[in-house]
Amino acid sequence: MTRPVLIALAATLALVAGCNEDATGPNSVPCDPFLLSYGELDRDTTTVEGGVRIIEVDVGSGAAATSASVARVNYSLYSIDGSTLMDSSCSEERDLITVIPGASSGLIPGFRIGVSGMQIGGVRRVIVPSNLAYNTGDLIFDLQLVELF
């Protein structure tokens, strides 16, 4: 991935992450330890819409995110080989990111697809193919669903 693409990616994520103030919920929630450092997973992978691959780390409990849900998540974004942490809501007490899985928004489609079906408290790794990201290569998101409303 070229430096300008990485800068554009980081700027886009920072902009989206900063646009989620909500008086009804917390602005930051401690990240699940899984999101704090990349680790290899030896678990089953499920392929969903568009070729997005999901690895469940912790299924969670309670309601699941649907296309009509508004979900608040913590995330960490890694390069496809896991060697580079590109962005994270877990650093510096950043705000949770707000996602509406069924809506077209500034978030990449693969991110929204990855949140769909998660249960509150769930943690998963989402591997997003380039065509559902920024067309610059596959991306890895580690996600934690904190809240649905």
Secondary structure, DSSP 8 states (H G I E B T S, - for coil): --HHHHHHHHHHHHHHHTT---TTS-S-----GGGGS-----S--EE-GGG-EEEEEE---S-B--TT--EEEEEEEEETTS--EEEETTSTT---EEE-TTS--SS-HHHHHHHTT-BTT-EEEEEE-GGGTTSSS-EEEEEEEEEE-
